[in-house]
């Protein structure tokens, strides 16, 4: 049987971009500034790299650790309890790469995650509610050719909604090594823009 091949086209920007606006005036919705819980997912459209199969899983865990260290957000395991949903996708340094599609990327039955303050333990039944996995046609692992940004991707969506990823992200960061451990620049940039938005909010008459 011939191998199945599929090209996944990503319509995203190829540079670091904050949808909220420029540095002079940062506009973030109130729900972002009020958010305290977050669900971190691997981008459901991302395949599993044939050369670094754990890259996205590692990035997901590194982002969760960085968020816990920040202290503003508490990672949760399902959409209904998440004020925000963040998706991550590790770049390969290449715009075209072979991957494996059809794998359940966001199934995490048990989480045992060391942190600076202790150990985080969580149990998840199947995949997070409303978190898309793969399309109904991609029920079995299969090779595919994936086309998209070579850089790491970090997307923020509004939570507590049906199908949060069906909406446009409220903020995104696309850059080389944006998900690099241990400092995770994407989380650092997200923190910076939130803190600046709060400062601007306090300066309003």
VOBA-1610 file (N, C-alpha, C; in pm, whole numbers, padded with zeros to 5 digits, always signed):
BEGIN
Unk+00085-00119+00000Unk+00000+00000+00000Unk+00089+00124+00000Unk+00066+00218-00091Unk+00150+00339-00096Unk+00129+00423+00029Unk+00235+00492+00069Unk+00227+00578+00187Unk+00141+00699+00157Unk+00061+00738+00255Unk-00023+00857+00240Unk+00062+00981+00263Unk+00042+01081+00181Unk+00115+01207+00196Unk+00015+01321+00199Unk+00038+01414+00284Unk-00052+01528+00294Unk+00030+01654+00322Unk-00010+01760+00262Unk+00057+01888+00285Unk-00033+01973+00373Unk+00020+02015+00485Unk-00055+02099+00577Unk-00008+02242+00560Unk-00095+02329+00515Unk-00059+02468+00493Unk-00103+02552+00612Unk-00015+02627+00667Unk-00046+02711+00782Unk-00052+02856+00739Unk-00166+02919+00763Unk-00181+03060+00729Unk-00148+03144+00852Unk-00019+03160+00876Unk+00024+03237+00992Unk+00135+03332+00951Unk+00162+03427+01034Unk+00270+03522+01008Unk+00403+03455+01030Unk+00506+03501+00958Unk+00638+03442+00969Unk+00732+03534+01046Unk+00677+03608+01137Unk+00759+03695+01222Unk+00690+03712+01355Unk+00764+03760+01454Unk+00703+03784+01585Unk+00595+03889+01569Unk+00478+03859+01625Unk+00365+03950+01606Unk+00276+03951+01727Unk+00248+04067+01779Unk+00148+04082+01884Unk+00026+04145+01821Unk-00084+04073+01817Unk-00205+04123+01755Unk-00254+04247+01828Unk-00223+04254+01955Unk-00279+04360+02039Unk-00245+04500+01989Unk-00132+04521+01927Unk-00099+04654+01877Unk+00047+04687+01898Unk+00083+04814+01881Unk+00223+04853+01892Unk+00260+04877+02037Unk+00389+04913+02057Unk+00441+04928+02192Unk+00385+05052+02262Unk+00341+05151+02184Unk+00293+05275+02245Unk+00157+05255+02311Unk+00072+05177+02248Unk-00061+05154+02304Unk-00096+05006+02290Unk-00095+04937+02401Unk-00124+04793+02401Unk-00270+04772+02435Unk-00341+04706+02347Unk-00483+04678+02368Unk-00502+04529+02388Unk-00533+04490+02509Unk-00565+04351+02540Unk-00705+04345+02598Unk-00784+04247+02559Unk-00918+04234+02616Unk-00911+04217+02768Unk-01016+04260+02836Unk-01019+04252+02982Unk-01004+04108+03030Unk-01057+04012+02953Unk-01050+03872+02999Unk-00907+03820+03005Unk-00816+03879+02926Unk-00676+03837+02933Unk-00613+03887+03063Unk-00640+04010+03098Unk-00583+04067+03220Unk-00645+04006+03346Unk-00768+03958+03334Unk-00837+03898+03448Unk-00812+03748+03460Unk-00757+03688+03356Unk-00739+03542+03352Unk-00644+03493+03460Unk-00674+03376+03514Unk-00588+03316+03615Unk-00563+03167+03590Unk-00639+03105+03502Unk-00617+02964+03468Unk-00589+02953+03319Unk-00507+02856+03281Unk-00468+02842+03141Unk-00451+02695+03105Unk-00495+02661+02986Unk-00476+02527+02931Unk-00372+02536+02819Unk-00265+02460+02830Unk-00159+02461+02729Unk-00172+02336+02642Unk-00190+02356+02513Unk-00207+02246+02419Unk-00100+02251+02310Unk-00070+02135+02255Unk+00009+02130+02132Unk-00084+02167+02018Unk-00038+02252+01929Unk-00120+02291+01813Unk-00175+02165+01746Unk-00309+02149+01742Unk-00369+02027+01687Unk-00335+02001+01541Unk-00295+02106+01467Unk-00262+02087+01327Unk-00117+02043+01307Unk-00041+02039+01417Unk+00101+02001+01407Unk+00116+01850+01402Unk+00198+01802+01311Unk+00231+01660+01307Unk+00345+01632+01404Unk+00378+01505+01418Unk+00488+01465+01504Unk+00615+01454+01422Unk+00717+01528+01461Unk+00842+01529+01386Unk+00905+01390+01382Unk+00958+01354+01267Unk+01024+01224+01254Unk+01164+01227+01312Unk+01222+01346+01325Unk+01358+01357+01378Unk+01360+01396+01526Unk+01253+01463+01572Unk+01245+01504+01713Unk+01101+01482+01760Unk+01060+01356+01778Unk+00920+01326+01809Unk+00868+01384+01939Unk+00956+01418+02033Unk+00913+01472+02162Unk+00922+01624+02169Unk+00955+01689+02058Unk+00979+01834+02059Unk+00858+01912+02107Unk+00739+01883+02054Unk+00619+01956+02093Unk+00578+01925+02236Unk+00590+01800+02277Unk+00557+01761+02415Unk+00648+01835+02514Unk+00776+01840+02479Unk+00872+01909+02566Unk+00840+02058+02573Unk+00807+02118+02458Unk+00773+02260+02455Unk+00649+02287+02540Unk+00550+02198+02531Unk+00427+02211+02611Unk+00460+02213+02761Unk+00543+02120+02804Unk+00580+02112+02945Unk+00665+02232+02988Unk+00755+02276+02900Unk+00840+02391+02932Unk+00757+02518+02949Unk+00655+02534+02865Unk+00567+02651+02876Unk+00489+02644+03007Unk+00439+02528+03043Unk+00365+02513+03169Unk+00455+02547+03289Unk+00577+02499+03286Unk+00671+02528+03395Unk+00699+02677+03405Unk+00716+02743+03288Unk+00744+02886+03287Unk+00625+02965+03341Unk+00503+02921+03309Unk+00383+02987+03358Unk+00370+02970+03509Unk+00401+02850+03558Unk+00396+02825+03702Unk+00500+02910+03774Unk+00619+02920+03717Unk+00725+03001+03778Unk+00685+03148+03782Unk+00619+03195+03678Unk+00570+03332+03673Unk+00474+03356+03790Unk+00385+03261+03813Unk+00295+03270+03927Unk+00161+03335+03901Unk+00143+03387+03783Unk+00016+03455+03752Unk-00093+03356+03713Unk-00055+03251+03642Unk-00152+03155+03590Unk-00135+03017+03652Unk-00246+02946+03664Unk-00245+02807+03709Unk-00282+02718+03590Unk-00194+02630+03545Unk-00229+02539+03435Unk-00339+02442+03478Unk-00437+02422+03389Unk-00546+02328+03411Unk-00548+02229+03295Unk-00635+02127+03305Unk-00632+02019+03207Unk-00755+02009+03120Unk-00846+02107+03131Unk-00964+02100+03044Unk-01010+02242+03008Unk-01079+02253+02896Unk-01121+02382+02844Unk-01221+02456+02932Unk-01323+02389+02988Unk-01424+02463+03066Unk-01367+02540+03185Unk-01254+02496+03240Unk-01198+02566+03357Unk-01082+02658+03319Unk-01053+02670+03190Unk-00939+02751+03145Unk-00986+02889+03101Unk-00934+02993+03166Unk-00964+03130+03124Unk-00899+03160+02989Unk-00782+03102+02966Unk-00711+03117+02839Unk-00667+02981+02790Unk-00655+02968+02658Unk-00600+02847+02597Unk-00478+02889+02516Unk-00366+02823+02542Unk-00242+02853+02470Unk-00204+02730+02387Unk-00170+02751+02261Unk-00119+02642+02179Unk+00028+02667+02148Unk+00105+02560+02144Unk+00247+02569+02114Unk+00282+02477+01998Unk+00382+02516+01926Unk+00428+02436+01812Unk+00577+02463+01795Unk+00657+02360+01810Unk+00802+02374+01800Unk+00846+02379+01654Unk+00922+02482+01619Unk+00972+02492+01482Unk+01089+02398+01459Unk+01105+02357+01336Unk+01212+02264+01301Unk+01331+02334+01237Unk+01317+02466+01211Unk+01421+02538+01139Unk+01405+02525+00989Unk+01303+02449+00946Unk+01277+02429+00803Unk+01130+02458+00774Unk+01102+02517+00658Unk+00964+02546+00622Unk+00891+02421+00574Unk+00965+02322+00529Unk+00905+02196+00484Unk+00974+02082+00556Unk+00895+01993+00616Unk+00954+01880+00687Unk+00858+01761+00686Unk+00912+01639+00687Unk+00826+01522+00698Unk+00781+01502+00842Unk+00654+01474+00864Unk+00602+01447+00998Unk+00507+01328+00993Unk+00462+01286+01110Unk+00363+01180+01121Unk+00232+01243+01167Unk+00126+01225+01091Unk-00005+01278+01128Unk-00092+01169+01187Unk-00205+01209+01245Unk-00301+01112+01298Unk-00271+01063+01438Unk-00172+01122+01505Unk-00141+01080+01642Unk-00217+01167+01742Unk-00260+01111+01856Unk-00333+01188+01958Unk-00240+01276+02039Unk-00205+01391+01983Unk-00099+01475+02041Unk-00132+01531+02179Unk-00260+01548+02211Unk-00296+01611+02338Unk-00356+01515+02441Unk-00334+01386+02423Unk-00374+01290+02525Unk-00266+01285+02632Unk-00303+01316+02755Unk-00207+01317+02866Unk-00273+01253+02988Unk-00275+01119+02995Unk-00345+01051+03104Unk-00295+01087+03243Unk-00163+01099+03259Unk-00107+01133+03391Unk+00007+01232+03371Unk+00010+01336+03453Unk+00117+01436+03447Unk+00191+01436+03581Unk+00319+01410+03577Unk+00405+01424+03695Unk+00518+01516+03652Unk+00512+01641+03697Unk+00599+01744+03642Unk+00674+01817+03753Unk+00806+01801+03761Unk+00883+01875+03862Unk+00879+02025+03835Unk+00866+02104+03940Unk+00870+02249+03928Unk+00964+02304+04034Unk+00987+02434+04032Unk+01076+02496+04130Unk+01021+02488+04271Unk+00888+02475+04283Unk+00826+02475+04414Unk+00779+02337+04459Unk+00803+02236+04377Unk+00760+02101+04414Unk+00733+02017+04291Unk+00628+01936+04298Unk+00592+01849+04186Unk+00446+01870+04153Unk+00417+01892+04024Unk+00280+01907+03979Unk+00230+01772+03930Unk+00116+01727+03984Unk+00058+01599+03946Unk-00083+01625+03895Unk-00116+01570+03779Unk-00251+01586+03725Unk-00294+01460+03654Unk-00424+01439+03649Unk-00480+01323+03580Unk-00584+01374+03482Unk-00573+01329+03358Unk-00664+01374+03254Unk-00726+01252+03188Unk-00856+01255+03171Unk-00926+01146+03104Unk-00934+01177+02954Unk-00862+01102+02871Unk-00862+01128+02728Unk-00797+01261+02696Unk-00853+01334+02597Unk-00797+01464+02564Unk-00887+01574+02619Unk-00835+01695+02636Unk-00914+01804+02695Unk-01044+01828+02620Unk-01150+01859+02694Unk-01278+01890+02633Unk-01264+02004+02533Unk-01323+01985+02415Unk-01321+02087+02310Unk-01182+02109+02250Unk-01086+02027+02286Unk-00952+02042+02227Unk-00943+01953+02104Unk-00942+02010+01984Unk-00939+01928+01864Unk-00810+01848+01854Unk-00822+01727+01805Unk-00705+01642+01788Unk-00666+01643+01641Unk-00721+01551+01565Unk-00697+01546+01422Unk-00832+01537+01354Unk-00836+01557+01224Unk-00964+01550+01155Unk-01014+01406+01153Unk-01142+01389+01123Unk-01202+01256+01124Unk-01139+01164+01021Unk-01075+01220+00921Unk-01011+01138+00818Unk-00873+01091+00861Unk-00818+01152+00967Unk-00683+01120+01010Unk-00684+01036+01137Unk-00747+00919+01128Unk-00765+00836+01247Unk-00650+00739+01269Unk-00561+00727+01172Unk-00447+00637+01185Unk-00317+00713+01156Unk-00209+00677+01224Unk-00080+00741+01195Unk-00042+00725+01048Unk+00006+00833+00989Unk+00045+00827+00849Unk+00151+00934+00822Unk+00242+00909+00731Unk+00344+01010+00696Unk+00282+01124+00617Unk+00333+01243+00638Unk+00284+01358+00564Unk+00397+01459+00548Unk+00379+01550+00456Unk+00474+01659+00439Unk+00410+01785+00494Unk+00475+01847+00591Unk+00419+01963+00659Unk+00489+02090+00614Unk+00412+02189+00575Unk+00465+02316+00527Unk+00419+02426+00622Unk+00510+02505+00674Unk+00473+02611+00766Unk+00595+02685+00815Unk+00579+02770+00914Unk+00691+02850+00966Unk+00802+02762+01022Unk+00923+02806+01006Unk+01037+02733+01061Unk+01057+02764+01208Unk+00992+02872+01257Unk+01011+02919+01394Unk+00912+02857+01491Unk+00940+02874+01620Unk+00848+02830+01725Unk+00724+02918+01724Unk+00608+02861+01764Unk+00483+02935+01766Unk+00417+02925+01903Unk+00363+03038+01949Unk+00295+03048+02079Unk+00169+03131+02057Unk+00051+03069+02068Unk-00075+03137+02039Unk-00163+03139+02164Unk-00229+03253+02187Unk-00316+03268+02303Unk-00459+03290+02256Unk-00552+03211+02310Unk-00694+03220+02274Unk-00779+03242+02399Unk-00898+03295+02378Unk-00992+03309+02489Unk-01043+03172+02531Unk-01050+03148+02661Unk-01098+03020+02712Unk-01245+03024+02750Unk-01291+02915+02812Unk-01430+02901+02858Unk-01530+02922+02745Unk-01493+02875+02625Unk-01580+02885+02508Unk-01588+02750+02440Unk-01693+02729+02360Unk-01699+02610+02277Unk-01607+02632+02157Unk-01516+02539+02134Unk-01424+02552+02021Unk-01339+02677+02025Unk-01263+02698+02132Unk-01183+02822+02142Unk-01083+02839+02028Unk-01033+02729+01973Unk-00932+02739+01868Unk-00994+02769+01732Unk-01127+02772+01726Unk-01194+02809+01601Unk-01194+02959+01582Unk-01158+03033+01687Unk-01154+03179+01681Unk-01010+03226+01659Unk-00996+03352+01625Unk-00862+03407+01603Unk-00790+03421+01737Unk-00660+03400+01741Unk-00586+03420+01866Unk-00586+03568+01906Unk-00588+03592+02035Unk-00584+03730+02083Unk-00442+03784+02085Unk-00344+03692+02092Unk-00203+03732+02092Unk-00120+03614+02042Unk-00015+03644+01971Unk+00071+03535+01923Unk+00215+03581+01915Unk+00304+03485+01928Unk+00447+03513+01921Unk+00511+03403+01837Unk+00573+03442+01727Unk+00638+03348+01636Unk+00781+03392+01618Unk+00875+03311+01666Unk+01014+03352+01658Unk+01104+03230+01676Unk+01227+03243+01632Unk+01323+03135+01649Unk+01349+03115+01799Unk+01342+02990+01842Unk+01368+02952+01982Unk+01274+03020+02081Unk+01153+03057+02037Unk+01057+03122+02127Unk+01015+03030+02242Unk+01027+02898+02221Unk+00987+02802+02323Unk+01108+02736+02389Unk+01224+02795+02371Unk+01347+02736+02422Unk+01348+02735+02574Unk+01383+02622+02631Unk+01397+02609+02776Unk+01539+02652+02815Unk+01560+02704+02939Unk+01460+02714+03046Unk+01386+02847+03053Unk+01430+02950+02978Unk+01368+03081+02997Unk+01239+03099+02918Unk+01219+03022+02810Unk+01098+03027+02727Unk+01062+03172+02691Unk+01131+03231+02594Unk+01110+03371+02557Unk+00964+03408+02528Unk+00885+03315+02472Unk+00745+03346+02440Unk+00667+03381+02566Unk+00690+03308+02674Unk+00622+03337+02800Unk+00672+03470+02856Unk+00802+03495+02843Unk+00859+03622+02890Unk+00797+03740+02815Unk+00776+03726+02684Unk+00716+03833+02605Unk+00569+03851+02641Unk+00499+03740+02667Unk+00359+03748+02707Unk+00347+03820+02841Unk+00437+03787+02931Unk+00437+03854+03062Unk+00463+04003+03046Unk+00557+04036+02959Unk+00594+04177+02938Unk+00476+04257+02885Unk+00403+04200+02788Unk+00293+04275+02727Unk+00176+04289+02824Unk+00152+04188+02908Unk+00046+04198+03009Unk+00080+04304+03113Unk+00204+04302+03160Unk+00244+04400+03261Unk+00241+04542+03207Unk+00279+04560+03081Unk+00274+04692+03019Unk+00129+04737+03002Unk+00040+04645+02963Unk-00101+04678+02948Unk-00162+04721+03082Unk-00122+04656+03188Unk-00171+04690+03321Unk-00120+04828+03364Unk+00005+04859+03330Unk+00059+04991+03363Unk-00016+05100+03290Unk-00044+05077+03162Unk-00117+05174+03083Unk-00259+05192+03136Unk-00316+05081+03182Unk-00452+05085+03238Unk-00456+05172+03363Unk-00353+05162+03447Unk-00347+05241+03571Unk-00323+05388+03543Unk-00257+05417+03430Unk-00229+05557+03397Unk-00349+05631+03340Unk-00456+05556+03306Unk-00574+05621+03251Unk-00639+05710+03357Unk-00685+05829+03317Unk-00750+05920+03414Unk-00884+05864+03463
//
